[in-house]
Amino acid sequence: MANITARISSPTSAGPQKVSVTIPSGATLQNSSLQLKLLGDVDTTTEGLNDGSLLQYRASDQKFVTRTNIITTTGNLTLNGGEY
């Protein structure tokens, strides 16, 4: 990945109103062959890649596993969808 740097100089003013850095669209095309299932800490063999599958962390082997049913054998299961 290319080094992306930004320099902001504003010695006496309140500073910039908006700063943004964009990644060239070519970088996305180079990564189009990457797949989540190829990561070493993702197990897609347990339940496969089915429609509606979710990733759940499995502490026993420290991997994320695909599941169509969320399973917990210890503690409470809390789903937090964030704030909208």
C-alpha beads as a LAMMPS data file, in Angstrom:
LAMMPS data file: protein, C-alpha beads

84 atoms
83 bonds

1 atom types
1 bond types

-500.0 500.0 xlo xhi
-500.0 500.0 ylo yhi
-500.0 500.0 zlo zhi

Masses

1 110.0

Atoms # bond

1 1 1 0.000 0.000 0.000
2 1 1 1.274 3.427 -0.841
3 1 1 2.227 5.797 1.942
4 1 1 -0.423 8.475 2.317
5 1 1 0.529 11.573 4.235
6 1 1 -1.118 14.892 4.948
7 1 1 0.318 18.154 6.236
8 1 1 -1.864 20.714 7.904
9 1 1 -0.432 24.120 8.763
10 1 1 -2.511 26.784 10.388
11 1 1 -0.357 28.937 12.675
12 1 1 -2.899 31.590 13.737
13 1 1 -6.354 30.463 12.654
14 1 1 -8.766 28.050 14.299
15 1 1 -7.668 25.299 11.910
16 1 1 -9.207 23.602 8.941
17 1 1 -12.937 23.052 8.723
18 1 1 -12.649 19.685 6.985
19 1 1 -9.761 17.345 6.239
20 1 1 -10.129 14.214 4.144
21 1 1 -7.804 11.681 2.584
22 1 1 -9.003 9.396 -0.164
23 1 1 -7.502 6.128 -1.317
24 1 1 -7.140 5.748 -5.062
25 1 1 -9.803 3.478 -6.545
26 1 1 -7.084 1.269 -8.052
27 1 1 -6.201 0.020 -4.552
28 1 1 -9.654 -1.517 -4.211
29 1 1 -9.361 -3.363 -7.489
30 1 1 -6.084 -4.947 -6.419
31 1 1 -7.788 -6.477 -3.362
32 1 1 -10.833 -7.855 -5.171
33 1 1 -9.504 -11.416 -4.895
34 1 1 -9.228 -11.299 -1.080
35 1 1 -11.727 -13.493 0.749
36 1 1 -12.599 -13.539 4.439
37 1 1 -12.451 -17.342 4.500
38 1 1 -8.758 -17.220 3.554
39 1 1 -7.771 -15.542 6.833
40 1 1 -6.006 -17.799 9.312
41 1 1 -8.300 -16.921 12.216
42 1 1 -11.590 -17.540 10.364
43 1 1 -13.125 -21.034 10.301
44 1 1 -15.704 -21.472 7.549
45 1 1 -15.568 -25.277 7.589
46 1 1 -17.794 -25.767 10.660
47 1 1 -21.078 -24.649 9.132
48 1 1 -19.946 -23.477 5.719
49 1 1 -20.798 -20.274 3.933
50 1 1 -24.581 -20.198 3.911
51 1 1 -26.926 -17.280 3.284
52 1 1 -27.480 -15.419 6.534
53 1 1 -24.325 -16.712 8.232
54 1 1 -22.767 -14.583 10.952
55 1 1 -19.272 -14.580 12.428
56 1 1 -18.979 -15.575 16.081
57 1 1 -15.722 -15.607 18.055
58 1 1 -14.745 -19.004 19.497
59 1 1 -12.365 -18.500 22.419
60 1 1 -11.296 -22.165 22.617
61 1 1 -9.125 -21.847 19.505
62 1 1 -9.230 -18.051 19.150
63 1 1 -10.957 -18.106 15.762
64 1 1 -14.023 -16.559 14.212
65 1 1 -16.478 -19.192 13.035
66 1 1 -19.392 -18.886 10.610
67 1 1 -22.748 -19.821 12.093
68 1 1 -26.373 -19.665 11.087
69 1 1 -27.385 -19.955 14.769
70 1 1 -25.684 -17.945 17.484
71 1 1 -24.573 -20.339 20.215
72 1 1 -23.238 -19.564 23.687
73 1 1 -22.528 -22.031 26.460
74 1 1 -21.100 -19.538 28.932
75 1 1 -22.479 -16.238 30.156
76 1 1 -25.032 -14.023 28.505
77 1 1 -25.389 -13.349 24.817
78 1 1 -25.700 -9.646 24.105
79 1 1 -26.328 -8.348 20.607
80 1 1 -25.658 -4.641 20.133
81 1 1 -26.605 -3.190 16.772
82 1 1 -25.196 0.231 17.589
83 1 1 -26.927 3.587 17.497
84 1 1 -28.674 5.000 14.455

Bonds

1 1 1 2
2 1 2 3
3 1 3 4
4 1 4 5
5 1 5 6
6 1 6 7
7 1 7 8
8 1 8 9
9 1 9 10
10 1 10 11
11 1 11 12
12 1 12 13
13 1 13 14
14 1 14 15
15 1 15 16
16 1 16 17
17 1 17 18
18 1 18 19
19 1 19 20
20 1 20 21
21 1 21 22
22 1 22 23
23 1 23 24
24 1 24 25
25 1 25 26
26 1 26 27
27 1 27 28
28 1 28 29
29 1 29 30
30 1 30 31
31 1 31 32
32 1 32 33
33 1 33 34
34 1 34 35
35 1 35 36
36 1 36 37
37 1 37 38
38 1 38 39
39 1 39 40
40 1 40 41
41 1 41 42
42 1 42 43
43 1 43 44
44 1 44 45
45 1 45 46
46 1 46 47
47 1 47 48
48 1 48 49
49 1 49 50
50 1 50 51
51 1 51 52
52 1 52 53
53 1 53 54
54 1 54 55
55 1 55 56
56 1 56 57
57 1 57 58
58 1 58 59
59 1 59 60
60 1 60 61
61 1 61 62
62 1 62 63
63 1 63 64
64 1 64 65
65 1 65 66
66 1 66 67
67 1 67 68
68 1 68 69
69 1 69 70
70 1 70 71
71 1 71 72
72 1 72 73
73 1 73 74
74 1 74 75
75 1 75 76
76 1 76 77
77 1 77 78
78 1 78 79
79 1 79 80
80 1 80 81
81 1 81 82
82 1 82 83
83 1 83 84
